Structures are given as structure tokens and as C-alpha cells.
Amino acid sequence: MSIKENLEAIIKGIQENKILEVFDKYYHDDVVMYEKGDSTNRVGKEANRKAEESFVNNATIHEARITKVLVDGNNTAYEMFMDFTYGGNKVAKTQWALQEWKDGKVIKEEFY
């Protein structure tokens, strides 16, 4: 599969509440993830899976809608509007996710 197809599978997984399944399949063992420039406790697949599990276990996604997608070589980005409940609080936000790919998997991801 191409990087574009893999990205589309990740997005579909988010929209179908299969976040952990797509994380396990499409994220590199050495992945580093950043929230607005901070990678504290987000280095390596194990640490990032724990963070993803925390989100999945505390969030109910009501809507996840893509507004923009960019693919350029080993770099991708998408803008997503999400409406969800997290820890009892309703959240509606738009964020960008930027990915760098290696060996067909996400090696670096940044959220803004």
C-alpha cells in the first residue's frame, strides 16, 4: 500500500473508533509524537500506545471530519474537526496532524 492509502486507513480508523488498531498497524516502533512541540513521555511505540489508550478509554468520539489532506513524498498532513466527550467534558476542536513516514509507517507525528 502507498503512504496515501495508509494515511486514508488511519483516518478511517479514527472515524470508526479503531484508533488502537490503526496505531498498532501503521505506527513505527520508534515513533515520536508531539503535542504542540512537546514530546514529553511520547517517545517510542509503547509510550505512545499508552497515551492513545488513555484517550480511547476516556473519550467518546461523536464526529471526526477531515477538512484537508496533504501528501508529499514521505510527509503527510491532515486537518480534522473532532467533536468528542473526554472525561465527561464536551470538546469540539479542529487540529492539524503532520506525519513523517519510514518503511510505510509513521515515525513522527505532530499535532497543532
NULUM-307271 format. One record per residue: residue in one letter; chain; x negated, y negated, z of N, C-alpha, C in turn; residue number from 1. Coordinates in nm, 4 decimals, padded with zeros to 6 digits, always signed. Atoms other than C-alpha are relative to their C-alpha. Last residue first. Example, Ala and Ser with C-alpha at 12.3 -4.5 7.8 and 13.67 -1.06 7.14 Angstrom:
BEGIN
+------+-------+----------+----------+----------+----------+----------+----------+----------+----------+----------+-----+
| rest | kette |    neast |   nnorth |      nup |   caeast |  canorth |     caup |    ceast |   cnorth |      cup |  nr |
+------+-------+----------+----------+----------+----------+----------+----------+----------+----------+----------+-----+
|    S |     A | +00.0820 | +00.1190 | -00.0060 | -01.3670 | +00.1060 | +00.7140 | +00.0770 | -00.1090 | +00.0730 |   2 |
|    A |     A | -00.0890 | +00.1190 | +00.0000 | -01.2300 | +00.4500 | +00.7800 | -00.0900 | -00.1200 | +00.0000 |   1 |
+------+-------+----------+----------+----------+----------+----------+----------+----------+----------+----------+-----+
END
This chain:
BEGIN
+------+-------+----------+----------+----------+----------+----------+----------+----------+----------+----------+-----+
| rest | kette |    neast |   nnorth |      nup |   caeast |  canorth |     caup |    ceast |   cnorth |      cup |  nr |
+------+-------+----------+----------+----------+----------+----------+----------+----------+----------+----------+-----+
|    Y |     A | -00.0107 | +00.1447 | -00.0242 | +00.1272 | -02.1533 | +01.6301 | +00.1448 | -00.0418 | +00.0010 | 112 |
|    F |     A | -00.1360 | +00.0540 | -00.0029 | +00.0431 | -01.7816 | +01.6448 | -00.0033 | -00.1479 | +00.0352 | 111 |
|    E |     A | -00.0155 | +00.1235 | -00.0775 | -00.2930 | -01.6351 | +01.5430 | +00.1426 | -00.0483 | -00.0122 | 110 |
|    E |     A | -00.1310 | +00.0634 | +00.0163 | -00.3648 | -01.2808 | +01.4275 | +00.0085 | -00.1199 | +00.0935 | 109 |
|    K |     A | -00.0113 | +00.1251 | -00.0737 | -00.6992 | -01.1133 | +01.3652 | +00.1375 | -00.0597 | -00.0266 | 108 |
|    I |     A | +00.1166 | +00.0053 | -00.0893 | -00.7867 | -00.7592 | +01.2523 | +00.0036 | -00.1264 | +00.0877 | 107 |
|    V |     A | +00.0230 | +00.1334 | -00.0562 | -00.4506 | -00.6834 | +01.0859 | -00.1140 | +00.0087 | +00.1005 | 106 |
|    K |     A | -00.0627 | +00.0248 | -00.1299 | -00.4780 | -00.3564 | +00.8943 | -00.0347 | -00.1398 | +00.0485 | 105 |
|    G |     A | -00.1448 | -00.0142 | +00.0090 | -00.5448 | -00.2581 | +00.5308 | +00.0749 | -00.0227 | +00.1293 | 104 |
|    D |     A | -00.0348 | -00.1411 | +00.0215 | -00.9174 | -00.1979 | +00.5914 | +00.1516 | +00.0233 | +00.0010 | 103 |
|    K |     A | +00.1208 | -00.0799 | +00.0236 | -00.9560 | -00.5498 | +00.7306 | +00.0444 | +00.1460 | -00.0114 | 102 |
|    W |     A | -00.0101 | -00.1456 | +00.0159 | -00.6825 | -00.8153 | +00.7289 | -00.1358 | +00.0630 | -00.0248 | 101 |
|    E |     A | +00.1156 | -00.0408 | +00.0804 | -00.6726 | -01.1726 | +00.8624 | +00.0019 | +00.1528 | +00.0006 | 100 |
|    Q |     A | +00.0722 | -00.1256 | -00.0155 | -00.3314 | -01.2841 | +00.9828 | -00.1219 | +00.0064 | -00.0921 |  99 |
|    L |     A | +00.1051 | -00.0093 | +00.1002 | -00.1593 | -01.6170 | +01.0468 | -00.0787 | +00.1268 | +00.0259 |  98 |
|    A |     A | +00.0922 | -00.1085 | -00.0320 | +00.1740 | -01.6247 | +01.2332 | -00.0992 | +00.0084 | -00.1165 |  97 |
|    W |     A | +00.0836 | -00.0554 | +00.1063 | +00.3654 | -01.9526 | +01.2195 | -00.0838 | +00.1128 | +00.0586 |  96 |
|    Q |     A | +00.1453 | -00.0071 | -00.0172 | +00.6399 | -02.0284 | +01.4675 | -00.0653 | +00.0577 | -00.1243 |  95 |
|    T |     A | +00.0628 | -00.0302 | +00.1279 | +01.0008 | -02.1422 | +01.4754 | -00.1493 | +00.0032 | +00.0252 |  94 |
|    K |     A | +00.1217 | +00.0705 | +00.0406 | +01.1831 | -02.1302 | +01.8041 | -00.0440 | +00.0445 | -00.1386 |  93 |
|    A |     A | -00.0107 | +00.0138 | +00.1451 | +01.5108 | -02.0407 | +01.9740 | -00.1213 | -00.0794 | -00.0436 |  92 |
|    V |     A | +00.1091 | +00.0697 | +00.0687 | +01.4853 | -01.9086 | +02.3287 | +00.0305 | -00.0022 | -00.1492 |  91 |
|    K |     A | -00.0215 | +00.0073 | +00.1445 | +01.7663 | -01.8069 | +02.5660 | -00.1108 | -00.0852 | -00.0618 |  90 |
|    N |     A | -00.0023 | +00.1346 | +00.0563 | +01.6408 | -01.7245 | +02.9159 | +00.0140 | +00.0050 | -00.1514 |  89 |
|    G |     A | -00.1244 | +00.0675 | -00.0331 | +01.7316 | -01.3981 | +03.0909 | +00.0129 | -00.1404 | -00.0561 |  88 |
|    G |     A | -00.0113 | +00.0115 | -00.1457 | +01.3732 | -01.2688 | +03.0911 | +00.1248 | -00.0760 | +00.0424 |  87 |
|    Y |     A | +00.1201 | -00.0528 | -00.0648 | +01.3476 | -01.3437 | +02.7209 | +00.0131 | -00.0224 | +00.1498 |  86 |
|    T |     A | -00.0105 | +00.0192 | -00.1438 | +01.6602 | -01.3885 | +02.5085 | -00.1216 | +00.0661 | +00.0626 |  85 |
|    F |     A | +00.0065 | -00.1164 | -00.0878 | +01.5996 | -01.4275 | +02.1391 | +00.0228 | -00.0411 | +00.1446 |  84 |
|    D |     A | -00.0972 | +00.0295 | -00.1041 | +01.6416 | -01.6549 | +01.8368 | +00.0035 | +00.1252 | +00.0874 |  83 |
|    M |     A | -00.0464 | -00.1067 | -00.0885 | +01.3399 | -01.6428 | +01.6107 | +00.0966 | -00.0565 | +00.1028 |  82 |
|    F |     A | -00.0903 | +00.0528 | -00.1019 | +01.2568 | -01.8566 | +01.3088 | +00.0475 | +00.1189 | +00.0822 |  81 |
|    M |     A | -00.1189 | -00.0734 | -00.0410 | +00.9567 | -01.7166 | +01.1260 | +00.0782 | -00.0808 | +00.1031 |  80 |
|    E |     A | -00.0727 | +00.0823 | -00.0948 | +00.6795 | -01.8791 | +00.9259 | +00.1306 | +00.0727 | +00.0304 |  79 |
|    Y |     A | -00.1441 | +00.0138 | +00.0161 | +00.4446 | -01.6375 | +00.7576 | +00.0553 | -00.0899 | +00.1092 |  78 |
|    A |     A | -00.0656 | +00.0841 | -00.0998 | +00.0757 | -01.6129 | +00.6936 | +00.1494 | +00.0028 | -00.0266 |  77 |
|    T |     A | -00.1435 | +00.0171 | +00.0167 | -00.1595 | -01.3820 | +00.5095 | +00.0516 | -00.0932 | +00.1084 |  76 |
|    N |     A | -00.0633 | +00.0916 | -00.0941 | -00.5334 | -01.3561 | +00.4549 | +00.1477 | -00.0131 | -00.0330 |  75 |
|    N |     A | -00.0099 | -00.0672 | -00.1300 | -00.7263 | -01.0690 | +00.2958 | +00.0629 | -00.0881 | +00.1074 |  74 |
|    G |     A | +00.1085 | -00.0940 | -00.0267 | -00.6642 | -01.2006 | -00.0569 | +00.0236 | +00.0751 | +00.1295 |  73 |
|    D |     A | +00.1169 | +00.0406 | +00.0771 | -00.4161 | -01.4874 | -00.0377 | -00.1166 | +00.0920 | +00.0367 |  72 |
|    V |     A | +00.0959 | -00.1098 | +00.0106 | -00.0628 | -01.4078 | +00.0780 | -00.1128 | -00.0467 | -00.0903 |  71 |
|    L |     A | +00.1174 | +00.0280 | +00.0825 | +00.1759 | -01.6779 | +00.2028 | -00.0921 | +00.1216 | +00.0019 |  70 |
|    V |     A | +00.1018 | -00.1057 | -00.0006 | +00.5279 | -01.6252 | +00.3364 | -00.1107 | -00.0397 | -00.0954 |  69 |
|    K |     A | +00.1119 | +00.0146 | +00.0942 | +00.7835 | -01.8943 | +00.4329 | -00.0951 | +00.1190 | +00.0151 |  68 |
|    T |     A | -00.0229 | +00.1192 | +00.0808 | +01.1262 | -01.9098 | +00.6032 | -00.1103 | -00.0221 | -00.1032 |  67 |
|    I |     A | +00.1205 | +00.0516 | +00.0652 | +01.1472 | -01.5632 | +00.7540 | +00.0364 | -00.1216 | -00.0840 |  66 |
|    R |     A | -00.0174 | +00.0381 | +00.1404 | +01.4411 | -01.5018 | +00.9864 | -00.1283 | -00.0623 | -00.0547 |  65 |
|    A |     A | +00.1392 | +00.0226 | +00.0411 | +01.4348 | -01.3138 | +01.3164 | +00.0050 | -00.0233 | -00.1506 |  64 |
|    E |     A | +00.0248 | +00.0331 | +00.1407 | +01.7738 | -01.3216 | +01.4903 | -00.1491 | -00.0206 | -00.0206 |  63 |
|    H |     A | -00.1311 | +00.0195 | +00.0623 | +01.9200 | -01.1885 | +01.8153 | -00.0147 | -00.0285 | -00.1489 |  62 |
|    I |     A | +00.0034 | +00.0838 | +00.1195 | +01.5993 | -01.0434 | +01.9569 | +00.1396 | -00.0040 | -00.0614 |  61 |
|    T |     A | -00.1041 | -00.0501 | +00.0892 | +01.6340 | -00.9135 | +02.3124 | +00.0032 | -00.0957 | -00.1188 |  60 |
|    A |     A | -00.0681 | +00.0827 | +00.0998 | +01.3168 | -00.9689 | +02.5076 | +00.1091 | +00.0772 | -00.0728 |  59 |
|    N |     A | -00.0668 | +00.1146 | -00.0626 | +01.1678 | -00.8370 | +02.8319 | +00.0821 | -00.0840 | -00.0961 |  58 |
|    N |     A | -00.0736 | -00.0421 | -00.1191 | +01.0531 | -00.4845 | +02.7393 | +00.0789 | -00.1133 | +00.0663 |  57 |
|    V |     A | -00.1080 | -00.0920 | +00.0375 | +00.9556 | -00.5850 | +02.3855 | +00.0865 | +00.0362 | +00.1209 |  56 |
|    F |     A | -00.1015 | +00.0739 | +00.0744 | +00.7528 | -00.8845 | +02.5056 | +00.1206 | +00.0892 | -00.0285 |  55 |
|    S |     A | -00.0604 | +00.0952 | -00.0929 | +00.5694 | -00.6849 | +02.7728 | +00.1095 | -00.0806 | -00.0687 |  54 |
|    E |     A | -00.0941 | -00.0760 | -00.0837 | +00.5097 | -00.4023 | +02.5259 | +00.0725 | -00.0932 | +00.0970 |  53 |
|    E |     A | -00.1171 | -00.0258 | +00.0844 | +00.3511 | -00.6522 | +02.2827 | +00.1064 | +00.0773 | +00.0791 |  52 |
|    A |     A | -00.0699 | +00.1284 | +00.0157 | +00.1170 | -00.7748 | +02.5569 | +00.1261 | +00.0172 | -00.0838 |  51 |
|    K |     A | -00.0615 | +00.0304 | -00.1296 | +00.0255 | -00.4163 | +02.6467 | +00.0785 | -00.1311 | -00.0072 |  50 |
|    R |     A | -00.1215 | -00.0831 | -00.0077 | -00.0309 | -00.3433 | +02.2770 | +00.0715 | -00.0252 | +00.1325 |  49 |
|    N |     A | -00.1068 | +00.0634 | +00.0765 | -00.2683 | -00.6394 | +02.2632 | +00.1281 | +00.0817 | +00.0024 |  48 |
|    A |     A | -00.0443 | +00.1203 | -00.0719 | -00.4834 | -00.5051 | +02.5449 | +00.1154 | -00.0674 | -00.0732 |  47 |
|    E |     A | -00.0635 | -00.0391 | -00.1260 | -00.4999 | -00.1591 | +02.3835 | +00.0542 | -00.1208 | +00.0760 |  46 |
|    K |     A | -00.1362 | -00.0505 | +00.0225 | -00.5641 | -00.2921 | +02.0322 | +00.0708 | +00.0340 | +00.1309 |  45 |
|    G |     A | -00.0101 | -00.1447 | +00.0122 | -00.8653 | -00.5032 | +02.1228 | +00.1446 | +00.0464 | -00.0056 |  44 |
|    V |     A | +00.1086 | -00.0535 | +00.0819 | -00.8961 | -00.8594 | +02.2523 | +00.0090 | +00.1520 | +00.0013 |  43 |
|    R |     A | -00.0582 | -00.0438 | +00.1268 | -00.5788 | -01.0317 | +02.3778 | -00.1085 | +00.0490 | -00.0960 |  42 |
|    N |     A | -00.0640 | -00.1317 | -00.0163 | -00.6514 | -01.0834 | +02.7501 | +00.0615 | +00.0530 | -00.1290 |  41 |
|    T |     A | +00.0166 | -00.0593 | -00.1321 | -00.7347 | -01.4505 | +02.6856 | +00.0838 | +00.1273 | +00.0105 |  40 |
|    S |     A | -00.0006 | -00.1460 | +00.0139 | -00.7184 | -01.5104 | +02.3085 | -00.0195 | +00.0709 | +00.1341 |  39 |
|    D |     A | +00.0460 | -00.0692 | -00.1205 | -00.6181 | -01.8782 | +02.3294 | +00.0119 | +00.1514 | -00.0192 |  38 |
|    G |     A | +00.1439 | +00.0107 | -00.0204 | -00.6005 | -02.0835 | +02.0083 | -00.0563 | +00.0741 | +00.1191 |  37 |
|    K |     A | +00.0420 | +00.1411 | +00.0070 | -00.2237 | -02.1428 | +02.0041 | -00.1468 | -00.0153 | +00.0390 |  36 |
|    E |     A | -00.1193 | +00.0834 | -00.0167 | -00.1536 | -01.7830 | +02.1108 | -00.0495 | -00.1435 | +00.0067 |  35 |
|    Y |     A | +00.0077 | +00.1321 | -00.0632 | -00.4394 | -01.5772 | +01.9712 | +00.1386 | -00.0614 | +00.0106 |  34 |
|    M |     A | -00.1197 | +00.0809 | +00.0214 | -00.4678 | -01.2084 | +01.8833 | -00.0092 | -00.1271 | +00.0836 |  33 |
|    V |     A | +00.0013 | +00.1102 | -00.0962 | -00.7872 | -01.0103 | +01.8374 | +00.1200 | -00.0872 | -00.0345 |  32 |
|    V |     A | -00.0786 | +00.1221 | +00.0204 | -00.7624 | -00.6729 | +01.6635 | -00.0173 | -00.0985 | +00.1149 |  31 |
|    D |     A | +00.0775 | +00.1135 | -00.0516 | -01.0479 | -00.4230 | +01.7076 | +00.0748 | -00.1327 | -00.0115 |  30 |
|    D |     A | +00.0444 | -00.0299 | -00.1368 | -00.8320 | -00.1082 | +01.6721 | -00.0730 | -00.1175 | +00.0645 |  29 |
|    H |     A | +00.1337 | -00.0585 | -00.0104 | -00.6684 | -00.2635 | +01.3644 | -00.0358 | +00.0254 | +00.1462 |  28 |
|    Y |     A | +00.0986 | +00.0832 | -00.0694 | -00.2950 | -00.3385 | +01.3551 | -00.1269 | +00.0797 | +00.0263 |  27 |
|    Y |     A | +00.0606 | +00.1019 | +00.0860 | -00.0605 | -00.1912 | +01.0917 | -00.1034 | -00.0894 | +00.0684 |  26 |
|    K |     A | +00.0342 | -00.0399 | +00.1365 | +00.0621 | +00.1421 | +01.2313 | -00.0873 | -00.1026 | -00.0743 |  25 |
|    D |     A | +00.0836 | -00.1207 | +00.0001 | +00.0648 | +00.0889 | +01.6085 | -00.0506 | +00.0342 | -00.1404 |  24 |
|    F |     A | +00.1284 | +00.0344 | -00.0617 | +00.1931 | -00.2678 | +01.5739 | -00.0940 | +00.1203 | -00.0062 |  23 |
|    V |     A | +00.0816 | +00.0654 | +00.1033 | +00.4596 | -00.1542 | +01.3274 | -00.1351 | -00.0435 | +00.0564 |  22 |
|    E |     A | +00.0290 | -00.0936 | +00.1086 | +00.5936 | +00.0989 | +01.5778 | -00.0871 | -00.0646 | -00.1074 |  21 |
|    L |     A | +00.1097 | -00.0884 | -00.0424 | +00.5629 | -00.1420 | +01.8708 | -00.0384 | +00.0990 | -00.1098 |  20 |
|    I |     A | +00.1255 | +00.0734 | -00.0158 | +00.7669 | -00.4122 | +01.6966 | -00.1155 | +00.0929 | +00.0368 |  19 |
|    K |     A | +00.0962 | -00.1101 | +00.0010 | +01.0493 | -00.1868 | +01.5801 | -00.1419 | -00.0565 | +00.0123 |  18 |
|    N |     A | +00.0406 | -00.0320 | -00.1376 | +01.3237 | -00.4360 | +01.6702 | -00.0875 | +00.1243 | +00.0070 |  17 |
|    E |     A | -00.0747 | -00.1196 | -00.0410 | +01.4652 | -00.4274 | +01.3138 | -00.0340 | +00.0454 | +00.1417 |  16 |
|    Q |     A | -00.1431 | +00.0263 | +00.0172 | +01.3591 | -00.7857 | +01.2310 | +00.0862 | +00.1177 | +00.0465 |  15 |
|    I |     A | -00.0388 | +00.1013 | -00.0996 | +01.0130 | -00.7238 | +01.3761 | +00.1507 | -00.0216 | -00.0062 |  14 |
|    G |     A | +00.0038 | -00.0628 | -00.1319 | +00.9794 | -00.4024 | +01.1751 | +00.0392 | -00.0959 | +00.1106 |  13 |
|    K |     A | -00.1204 | -00.0826 | -00.0092 | +01.0903 | -00.5814 | +00.8560 | +00.0074 | +00.0675 | +00.1369 |  12 |
|    I |     A | -00.1133 | +00.0918 | -00.0151 | +00.8193 | -00.8431 | +00.9129 | +00.1305 | +00.0780 | +00.0162 |  11 |
|    I |     A | +00.0092 | +00.0594 | -00.1344 | +00.5548 | -00.5753 | +00.9689 | +00.1210 | -00.0893 | +00.0249 |  10 |
|    A |     A | -00.0389 | -00.1058 | -00.0936 | +00.6683 | -00.3834 | +00.6569 | -00.0044 | -00.0513 | +00.1447 |   9 |
|    E |     A | -00.1456 | -00.0136 | +00.0100 | +00.6528 | -00.7039 | +00.4487 | +00.0517 | +00.1067 | +00.0957 |   8 |
|    L |     A | -00.0571 | +00.1153 | -00.0684 | +00.2989 | -00.7592 | +00.5763 | +00.1526 | +00.0067 | -00.0031 |   7 |
|    N |     A | +00.0183 | -00.0230 | -00.1438 | +00.2033 | -00.4056 | +00.4720 | +00.0601 | -00.1145 | +00.0809 |   6 |
|    E |     A | -00.0970 | -00.1023 | -00.0397 | +00.3543 | -00.4626 | +00.1259 | -00.0096 | +00.0302 | +00.1496 |   5 |
|    K |     A | -00.1332 | +00.0612 | +00.0071 | +00.1590 | -00.7881 | +00.0865 | +00.1075 | +00.0996 | +00.0452 |   4 |
|    I |     A | -00.0132 | +00.0840 | -00.1191 | -00.1608 | -00.6177 | +00.2062 | +00.1381 | -00.0651 | +00.0026 |   3 |
|    S |     A | +00.0725 | +00.1260 | +00.0047 | -00.1092 | -00.3557 | -00.0638 | +00.0175 | -00.0763 | +00.1315 |   2 |
|    M |     A | -00.0834 | +00.1191 | +00.0000 | +00.0000 | +00.0000 | +00.0000 | -00.0870 | -00.1242 | +00.0000 |   1 |
+------+-------+----------+----------+----------+----------+----------+----------+----------+----------+----------+-----+
END
